[in-house]
Amino acid sequence: MSQRHAATGFPDEPLVRAVNVTKAFHGTEVLKGIDMDVHRGEVVVLCGPSGSGKTTFLRCINQLETIDGGRIWVDGDLMGYEDRGGTLHRLTDKRMAAQRRDIGMCFQRFNLFPHKTVLENVIEAPMQVKGTSRPQAEAAARELLDQVGLGDKPSAYPAQLSGGQQQRVAIARALAMDPKLMLFDEPTSALDPELVGEVLKVMRDLATRGMTMIVVTHEMGFAREVADRVVFIDAGAVVEEGPPDQCLGNPQHQRTRAFLSRMRREEAAHARAVVQTVTGTADALGAVGGLDDESTPSPDEAAGRHPTT
Amino acid sequence: MTSTSPDRPGAIHARPVQHPWRWVALAVIAVVAGMIVSSFVTNERWNFPFAFEIMQQSPVVEGLWKGTIFGTIGAMVLGIGLGVVLAVMRLSANPVLRGVAFVYTWFFRAIPRYVLLVLLGTGLGFLYPGFDIGVPFGQQIAGAVGLESDLTFFTLDYNSISSTIWVGILGLGLSEAAYMAEIARAGILSVDRGQAEAAQALGMPPGKTMRRIVLPQAMRVIVPPTGNETIAMVKDTSLLAAVPVIVELFYQSYQFGQRTFQIMPGIVAATIWYLIVCSILMVGQSWLERYFGRGFGVVPTRTQQKLAEIEADH
């Protein structure tokens, strides 16, 4: 393969090392020198306001976006470039594709192949990229579909599935390439609230099995429970990072605190909305917690009812 | 749940809205249709029995198969294949390929098919009676260096094929490719970018991403207008006489009518054949649309199909 990072080859070296990554879109700098190490088996949650650059950074890791400055290594491979005697040469599309094989990615909008069945979605890359035989790929795919709880849907088309089911197929599709790293780009934000749980459960299982994961999400509950480390990004730079207890429980930075309190309000509103759809009564709302923020319309108002609390 | 009472109304048995004007329109159309049919029967110049006979004459049937149908298939295969390649070139990151595709499309869209066929049939044979295949500028180089050979490996005598269906297919296919390129380009652009990204993220190289993921989805958008192009091509094969290729439905049918001093039945015979062939193609088109629409939950209704056709025809 290509250049090895000087200090890799040892198991305790980071799987992902990003150094001073910068990126601009049409002159607007969206990443302003991000440094990040992700170790094997670690689950890192990237959070931050929309437009902070966290999704862009995630897409830079597997070169869906090219970076303007800095370096990103994954498992010792310099992503997107080859260092020949101090000069960087852009990799050909083919070699870049080879680099991406071992990095799984899940998208906000799932991006399943709509013209293929669930099973065909999962076996596509192993067969086309790795050259796995069909029986072998299908056996592995069925196992993965069982793992994400969709063993009974191999011949369904994506359009026949709910959003949560589609995202779980997308996870199985990524896992079929046996990746050493999984990237999740807001995997639950396009889902109805009652479907979020099933996707998070699959991700939690994955983390338990020791998968290295980088997750962009607004699900603070997931971050607290599963993440080894939370990285708060704002305006294209890392503001704060640490274990979830510290970063979410006792944030040091004003910007982190502001973001978290906004998230907490939204979560409460979400929870109330879910409770309301489930129970259909306003009585249960009181149990979920105060909602004293004027700027967020209460679920009662949103539903056009008179507040009962 | 199903129990009904005055304050719990049950199933609705309402009177539909009346449409008196529909009956008026139906009456008018029935009268007009009756007049037309009556003229078919009473005006002996139509001479339908003879038209049916012409339809079955072996030169006419041969013209239908070897000229119209074979010509359509050949030109569409060439047109679709080259058109998709041109569309991919047009969307490529390589500026040279983009430029070539653009110039090609510009040139062949600006040339009328009839003129192109005359040009290929007559003009090329006059300009380049033989095509030499060898080292570029081989004759000049050989002349300058004083070689005995002129560095030509193979010579194709163009005049020997200039009046064959192959030249017709070449002309119609090259012209069709320019239109198909635009159709295929629209199809490729209609596929969500996330699809290519998902394939890329799985490690698929760009070529495979295009062939396995993007193009099959683009087909859903490409097929309906391609069906229209195919049907239009059936009709354009009547231009093959410009090459001149005479083993072709309309030419044969018309000539047969002329030779027997029955011009009208000759024309009618060709017309009926065109109606039959195009009707069969329309059935095939709707089948293809259902096939490529799988996974999208869209089975186009007759109305939608019709609208698409009307839109594409204008």
Interface residues (C-beta under 8 A of the other chain):
Chain A: N62 L64 D93 K94 A97 A98 Q99 R100 R101 D102 I103 G104 M105 F107 R109 N111 L112 F113 P114 H115 K116 T117 E124 A125 Q128 V129 Y157 P158 A159 Q160 A170 R173 A174 M177
Chain B: D192 G194 Q195 E197 A198 A199 Q200 A201 L202 G203 M204 P205 P206 K208 R212 I213 P216 Q217 R220 F292 R294 G295 F296 G297
